[in-house]
Each structure stands twice: as C-alpha cells, then as structure tokens.
Amino acid sequence: MDFRLMSLSLDPQDWLSPHCRRMVNPAGLEFIDIRHPAGEGLVSLFGGQLLQYTPAGGRPLLWLSDSAVLDGSKAIRGGIPLCWPWFGPAARGGPQHGLARLSRWRLHALCDTAQGCRLELELLRPEARLRLLITLDQGLTLELVTTNTGAGPLPFQAALHSYFAVDEVDLCAISGLGPTYRDNLAQGAECRHTAPARAPFDRVYTRPQPQTRLDRGPDSLLLEHRHQDALVLWNPHRLPLPEDIDDPRRFVCIETASLAAPPLAPGASRSLLLHCRLVDPHRETAHVSAAG
Ligand SMILES: O=P(O)(O)OC[C@H]1O[C@H](O)[C@H](O)[C@@H](O)[C@@H]1O
C-alpha cells in the first residue's frame, strides 16, 4: 500500500466487505482498498479513479506516479482518470479533460464474491447521472455509463484515460490501434499508422480496433474496448513534463474514447467499456488485427 494513503483510523466500520476496506488519507480523500485472492486494487473516490490493479500472480497493470498529487487540488496522475464531459482543452474555459476526474464520487454499491469484487461509483450532475462499474477479478473491467437526466439532448465526450505500467515505453510493442491517426504533435495532421511508435507521441486513432495488445516484454496485456469511436496513444517522453510525472518511460497511455457520438436523448444511457487481462506472450496468441 502507498504510504501516502494511511488510514486515519482502524475503525471496524472501515471494512466494507471481507476484502474491501475504506481508507482516508491525511488530506481527507477517500479510497477503497481491495485485497481479494483474485487480485488487488485501489480506487479513489476523488475522480472516481482506479489507481492500481494487480491480478493474482501477475505484475501491476497500471502506473501511478510517485509524484501524484493526492490532496484534491488537481487530477491524480496515473491509474485510469475519467475524461468527461469533454476530452482535451475545453472550449468553455473549463478544466482540461472535464469535471469527472476532479469530482468527489460516492460508493453506490459493492459486491464481494469468491470470483472477485465489483464496485459501483456514482456522480450526480445537474444534467446527468454517471455510474462507474469497476470489476476486479482475474481481469479488470471498467464501464462508464452516462444517463441523460436533463430535459434536452446532452452532447458529451468521454474517455478512460488508462496509464499502463511498462518497464520502458520505447521497448513495448503495441498492435490493434487503427489504420490511421491524427497527430497532435503535428498540428492534427492525418497519418498512416506506423509501428513502432517511439515516444513522444500524442495520436488520436479515429477508426479504432476493438482489441489492442500491449507487449510489455515479460508479459502482454489484451485490451478490449466497447462503444469507443477513438483510441488515444500518449506519452510525453521529455517534452516539457507536468510536475507530477517523475519518469515518463514507465507508462504508456492507451485511452478508450468516445469523442464524436451524437448528443444523448433525455432519459437515454450510453456506455464506454474497457476490459483488460494479462496474457502469456508465449502461450496465448491474441487475435489482434495486424493493420495497425
Ligand atoms: O495532463 P493531462 O491534462 O492529464 O493530459 C494528458 C494528455 O491527455 C491526452 O492523452 C491528450 O491527448 C494529451 O494531449 C494530453 O497531454
């Protein structure tokens, strides 16, 4: 457990279920610490953000910056931040990547079974209800569901901005992104996919594949995306680095995104889903398209 996440109390009420414990850090942020035989995880209610996940017998899937700010003054760097209701700089002058990663979510439901744990977090906004369903078992499933609770159509974008842990970003192989991408480091130029991509990169694949494979060397991750219309690949390398990134070689962001969906009708819901699991690179061949 991260030393910055010390519980303020050892109150028995902090145990929410046999494998899940509520924790509070010195700044008053709440976390759910999950220690299940199938895997371990850490969820921050600030941002509705999965910070860590390690399946039993495997290596951590996610990177969390050693310099992450954990006092609620800015988004937590690492894990899987949520971008909502916009991705990127906001035209309306709001914060980059929207409000969800800066909001306090609440734990709505928790299910702890022999197979794993499933948490449901909720964020109520005037115009929408957001639910984040996190299932940790032998794999990880994250589903963000937006329901339009307003009277008019709701335009929005969303992204699961995953920071995957790697030993060295330039030694990873990534396949299953898409045939072409928009290059944010070249004024949005449309480019044909090329591999390997060496950091820095900031690419938006607008014809995304449903499965992406990340070969980390000793193991591989298989990512399955649902209801996405884009995948974003990002690593800043040595570009001017935000202060809360200590070592950019240790992660690659592969972001499951919905950037161009039509406005959501009143009462309707829309989901964005990511499923990840470790695969043994020598024993399991993932069916990922070679075309990018
Ligand atoms: O620093 P943040 O606001 O978390 O944004 C981090 C990154 O997110 C996405 O990957 C964007 O494509 C990048 O342009 C941006 O730099």
The ligand as an ORCA input file, in Angstrom:
! r2SCAN-3c Opt
* xyz 0 1
  O      -2.014     16.386    -18.416
  P      -3.420     15.936    -18.695
  O      -4.414     17.063    -18.640
  O      -3.835     14.798    -17.815
  O      -3.444     15.410    -20.191
  C      -2.577     14.398    -20.590
  C      -2.753     14.071    -22.079
  O      -4.050     13.553    -22.281
  C      -4.314     13.058    -23.620
  O      -3.541     11.945    -23.871
  C      -4.052     14.126    -24.665
  O      -4.113     13.558    -25.971
  C      -2.696     14.779    -24.444
  O      -2.570     15.868    -25.358
  C      -2.564     15.255    -23.010
  O      -1.321     15.876    -22.822
*
